Amino acid sequence: MKKILVVGMGKVGSLVGILLNKRFSVTGFDKLPPAYDLPFPVISGDVTDETTLLQTLAGFDAVVSCLPYNLNLPIATTAWELGLHYFDLTEDVPTTTAIRRMAETAKAVMAPQCGLAPGLIGIVGADLAKRFTKLRDIELRVGALPRYPNGLLGYSFTWSPAGVINEYLNDCEVISNGVFKTVPALDGIEVINIEGQEFEAFSTSGGLGTMCETYAGQVDTLNYKTIRYPGHAKLMRFLLYELILKDKRVLVEQILTEAKPPVQADVVYVYAVVEGWKGAVLEREEFYRAYHPREIDGKPWRAISWTTAGSVAAVVELVADGLLPQKGFIKQEEIPFERLLGTHNGAFFK
């Protein structure tokens, strides 16, 4: 793997390109020119144009899509046709299911879900689970939040509004009482206290990736919830269901993007809890980190940007080094956490 195309030159995509460009020959691809200078060339084009997409991808060894979930499938399909390694950040279950079907006959790697959740949180959860001889519960939580919230929502859209709305509307896969089932998003609200600060967490779609399948028959409880400031879920339910805007996603995205623009001072919470038996003893293992903005190559980056970009860039490194399978579908929970931390970009999470 030498030549990599990064599609989508937003904040995350630009940083993915910057990180990978230290080792690989990177080219960006976007409909609009980048907002600032980048240390690699950027091709202008429209991913919805199949001919343009095919001609553009043909010269590369791998493609990383950093676009909203609803634009990923044509890129994945083209990568599959050309035999390129494919990586993305999607949280969308139907998109991942379609990519997984393609992966059965793929000549290269098909690795969606390489962000934070799904992605890093699944890698962390699986790492904790390996320490037990018998599992009981796996509970995973992630929150990307403004450090200094204002307003009743206590939120700002530091990543794709389309992705957030998708997570809030689609049903969520869980294992409850040992049985696989789906539950509504924005339900199952619980209180979390982190270093004296109270938060709420509630079910959102896609965060587990393929973990329900992986841990079927092994756990009594497996779930993923998103961390927010208290009151957020109630207001989102009002907006989406009481005002009946759930079927007007574009309008909701526009309203929320204009009302809650991104802030520079953000924080990403990653919290995983696994309970089970080590021999005959019932024990509990926890992982908690709070990630803040950091400077990379002299430029400040939001926590959500560098954690997401660092995660997918680390997986690309592992494939390039032959430390992960070289073709077919890659489950995030099958990626060893220590091996990810050993990569150049995975070291950000130490």
C-alpha positions in Angstrom: 0.0 0.0 0.0 1.6 3.2 -1.2 -0.9 5.5 -2.8 -4.0 6.4 -0.8 -7.0 8.5 -1.8 -8.8 10.3 1.1 -12.3 11.3 0.1 -13.9 14.2 1.9 -11.7 17.2 2.9 -13.6 18.3 6.0 -11.9 18.6 9.3 -11.5 14.9 9.9 -10.7 14.0 6.3 -8.1 16.7 6.0 -6.4 15.4 9.2 -6.6 11.8 8.0 -4.7 13.0 4.9 -2.1 14.9 6.9 -1.5 11.9 9.2 -1.2 9.3 6.4 0.9 11.7 4.3 3.8 11.2 6.7 4.2 7.7 5.4 2.1 7.2 2.2 1.6 9.2 -1.0 -1.8 10.8 -0.3 -4.2 12.6 -2.6 -7.4 14.3 -1.4 -10.7 14.2 -3.3 -13.6 16.6 -2.7 -16.3 18.5 -4.6 -15.1 21.8 -3.1 -11.6 23.0 -2.7 -10.1 22.6 0.9 -10.6 25.5 3.3 -6.8 25.8 3.9 -3.5 24.6 2.5 -2.7 20.9 2.8 0.6 19.1 2.3 -0.8 16.9 -0.5 -2.7 17.5 -3.7 -6.5 17.6 -3.8 -8.6 16.5 -6.8 -11.9 18.2 -7.4 -14.8 15.9 -8.3 -18.2 14.7 -7.4 -18.5 11.2 -5.8 -22.1 10.8 -7.1 -20.7 10.7 -10.6 -19.9 7.0 -11.2 -17.6 7.7 -14.1 -15.5 10.3 -12.3 -15.3 8.0 -9.2 -14.1 5.0 -11.2 -11.5 7.0 -13.2 -10.2 8.7 -10.0 -9.9 5.6 -7.8 -8.2 3.5 -10.5 -4.8 4.9 -9.8 -4.7 4.1 -6.0 -4.0 1.2 -3.7 -6.5 2.2 -1.0 -9.3 4.7 -0.4 -10.4 6.2 2.9 -13.9 7.7 2.9 -14.5 10.5 5.4 -17.8 11.5 4.0 -21.3 11.3 5.6 -22.7 7.7 5.8 -25.1 8.2 2.9 -22.3 8.8 0.4 -20.1 5.8 1.3 -21.6 3.0 -0.6 -20.7 4.1 -4.2 -17.1 4.6 -3.0 -17.0 1.1 -1.4 -18.5 -0.5 -4.5 -16.0 1.1 -6.8 -13.1 0.1 -4.5 -14.5 -3.5 -4.5 -14.6 -3.5 -8.3 -11.0 -2.2 -8.6 -9.6 -4.4 -5.8 -8.6 -1.5 -3.6 -8.4 -1.5 0.2 -11.4 0.4 1.6 -11.8 2.2 4.9 -14.5 4.5 6.3 -16.0 6.0 9.5 -19.6 5.0 9.0 -22.0 4.3 11.9 -24.8 3.3 9.5 -25.8 -0.4 9.9 -27.4 -0.9 6.4 -24.2 0.6 4.7 -22.0 -1.7 6.7 -24.2 -4.7 5.9 -23.9 -4.0 2.2 -20.1 -3.5 2.4 -19.9 -6.8 4.3 -21.6 -8.7 1.5 -19.1 -7.2 -1.0 -16.3 -8.3 1.3 -17.1 -11.9 0.8 -15.6 -11.7 -2.7 -13.3 -8.8 -2.2 -9.6 -9.0 -3.4 -8.6 -6.4 -0.7 -9.7 -5.2 2.7 -13.1 -3.8 3.3 -13.0 -2.0 6.7 -15.9 0.3 7.5 -16.6 1.6 11.0 -13.0 2.7 11.7 -13.9 5.8 13.8 -14.6 6.3 17.5 -17.9 4.5 17.8 -18.0 2.1 16.1 -14.3 1.7 16.0 -12.0 2.5 18.9 -14.6 1.8 21.5 -15.1 -1.7 20.2 -11.4 -2.3 20.1 -11.1 -1.2 23.8 -14.1 -3.2 24.8 -12.8 -6.4 23.2 -9.4 -5.8 24.9 -11.1 -5.7 28.3 -13.2 -8.8 27.4 -10.1 -10.9 26.7 -9.0 -10.7 30.3 -12.0 -12.8 31.5 -12.6 -16.6 31.3 -16.3 -16.0 31.2 -18.2 -12.8 30.4 -21.3 -11.3 31.9 -21.7 -7.7 30.7 -20.0 -5.3 28.2 -21.2 -1.7 28.4 -19.6 0.9 26.1 -20.0 4.7 26.2 -18.6 7.5 24.1 -19.4 11.2 24.1 -18.0 14.0 21.9 -19.0 17.2 23.7 -18.3 20.9 24.0 -16.1 21.4 27.0 -18.0 24.5 28.1 -21.7 23.9 27.0 -24.3 26.6 26.7 -28.0 26.4 25.9 -30.5 23.6 26.8 -29.1 21.1 24.3 -25.6 21.4 25.7 -24.1 20.4 22.4 -22.3 21.6 19.2 -21.9 19.7 15.9 -18.2 19.1 15.8 -18.8 16.2 13.3 -21.3 15.2 10.7 -24.9 16.4 11.6 -26.2 13.8 9.2 -24.4 11.1 11.2 -25.7 12.4 14.5 -29.3 12.4 13.3 -28.9 9.0 11.8 -27.7 7.7 15.2 -30.7 9.3 16.9 -33.3 7.8 14.6 -32.3 4.3 13.7 -32.9 1.4 16.1 -30.0 0.1 18.2 -28.7 -3.4 18.3 -28.1 -4.8 21.8 -27.9 -8.1 23.7 -30.2 -8.1 26.7 -30.8 -11.0 29.0 -28.6 -13.0 26.7 -30.9 -12.3 23.7 -30.1 -10.2 20.6 -32.7 -7.5 20.1 -33.2 -4.0 18.8 -34.2 -1.0 21.0 -35.3 2.5 20.0 -32.6 5.3 19.9 -32.8 8.0 22.5 -34.1 5.4 25.0 -32.5 3.7 28.0 -31.4 7.0 29.7 -28.9 6.5 32.5 -27.0 8.9 34.7 -23.1 8.9 34.5 -20.9 10.8 36.9 -17.4 11.6 35.5 -15.0 13.2 37.9 -17.9 15.0 39.7 -19.7 16.1 36.5 -23.1 14.6 35.8 -24.0 13.4 32.3 -26.7 11.3 30.8 -26.2 8.4 28.4 -28.7 6.8 26.0 -28.9 4.3 23.2 -27.9 5.4 19.8 -27.5 3.3 16.6 -24.4 1.8 15.1 -22.0 2.2 18.0 -21.4 -1.5 18.5 -20.6 -2.3 14.9 -20.6 -6.1 14.6 -20.1 -6.8 18.3 -23.6 -8.3 18.9 -22.7 -11.0 16.4 -19.2 -11.6 17.8 -20.4 -11.9 21.5 -23.7 -13.7 20.8 -24.1 -16.5 23.4 -21.2 -15.2 25.5 -22.8 -12.3 27.4 -26.0 -11.4 29.3 -25.7 -7.7 28.4 -24.0 -5.8 25.6 -24.9 -2.3 24.7 -23.6 1.1 23.5 -24.8 4.5 24.6 -23.8 8.1 23.7 -22.8 10.5 26.5 -24.4 13.9 26.6 -25.1 16.7 29.1 -28.4 16.1 31.1 -31.6 17.0 29.2 -30.3 16.5 25.7 -32.2 13.3 24.9 -35.5 14.8 26.0 -35.1 17.8 23.7 -34.1 15.7 20.8 -37.1 13.4 21.2 -39.3 16.5 21.3 -37.7 17.8 18.1 -37.8 14.6 16.2 -41.0 13.0 17.4 -43.3 15.6 18.9 -42.7 18.1 16.2 -42.6 15.1 13.7 -39.4 16.2 12.0 -38.0 12.7 12.0 -38.9 12.3 8.3 -37.3 15.7 7.4 -33.6 14.9 8.0 -32.2 17.5 5.7 -34.3 20.2 7.5 -33.3 19.0 10.9 -29.6 18.9 9.9 -29.9 22.5 8.6 -31.6 23.8 11.8 -29.2 22.1 14.2 -26.1 23.0 12.2 -27.1 26.7 12.2 -28.1 26.7 15.8 -25.2 24.7 17.2 -22.0 25.4 15.2 -18.8 23.6 16.2 -16.7 24.9 19.1 -12.9 24.7 19.4 -12.8 23.6 23.0 -14.3 20.1 23.0 -13.7 16.9 24.9 -14.2 13.2 23.9 -15.0 10.7 26.7 -14.3 7.1 26.1 -15.6 4.7 28.8 -15.9 0.9 28.7 -16.9 -1.5 31.5 -16.7 -5.3 31.3 -17.8 -7.7 34.0 -17.3 -11.4 34.2 -15.4 -14.2 35.9 -11.7 -14.8 36.1 -11.6 -18.4 37.1 -14.2 -18.5 39.9 -14.0 -14.8 40.9 -16.5 -12.2 39.6 -14.6 -9.1 38.6 -15.0 -5.8 36.8 -12.6 -4.0 34.4 -12.9 -0.4 33.3 -11.3 1.9 30.8 -11.8 5.6 30.9 -10.1 8.5 29.0 -10.9 12.1 28.4 -9.3 13.3 25.2 -8.9 17.1 24.6 -7.8 19.2 21.6 -4.1 18.9 20.7 -1.6 20.4 18.4 -0.4 18.4 15.4 2.2 19.8 13.0 1.8 23.3 14.6 -2.0 23.4 14.1 -4.6 22.9 16.8 -7.2 20.2 16.2 -10.4 19.4 18.0 -10.6 16.3 20.1 -13.3 14.8 17.9 -11.1 15.4 14.8 -7.9 13.9 16.0 -9.4 10.9 17.8 -11.5 10.0 14.8 -8.6 10.6 12.3 -6.1 8.9 14.5 -8.2 5.8 14.8 -8.8 5.2 11.1 -5.2 6.1 10.2 -3.9 3.5 12.7 -6.0 0.8 11.1 -4.7 1.8 7.7 -1.1 1.4 9.1 -1.9 -2.1 10.5 -3.2 -3.3 7.1 -0.2 -1.8 5.4 2.2 -3.5 7.8 0.5 -6.9 7.3 -0.6 -7.0 10.9 -4.3 -7.4 9.9 -5.9 -9.6 7.2 -5.1 -8.4 3.6 -8.6 -9.1 2.2 -12.2 -9.4 3.3 -14.2 -7.7 6.1 -12.4 -6.6 9.2 -14.3 -6.4 12.5 -13.1 -3.6 14.7 -13.3 -5.8 17.8 -10.8 -8.2 16.2 -8.1 -5.5 16.1 -5.7 -5.9 19.1 -5.6 -2.7 21.2 -1.9 -3.0 22.0 -1.1 -3.5 18.3 -3.1 -0.3 17.4 -1.3 1.6 20.1 2.0 0.5 18.6 1.3 2.3 15.3 2.5 5.9 14.7 -1.1 7.2 14.8 -2.4 4.8 17.4 0.2 6.2 19.8 -2.0 9.3 20.2 -4.3 7.2 22.4 -1.6 6.2 24.9 
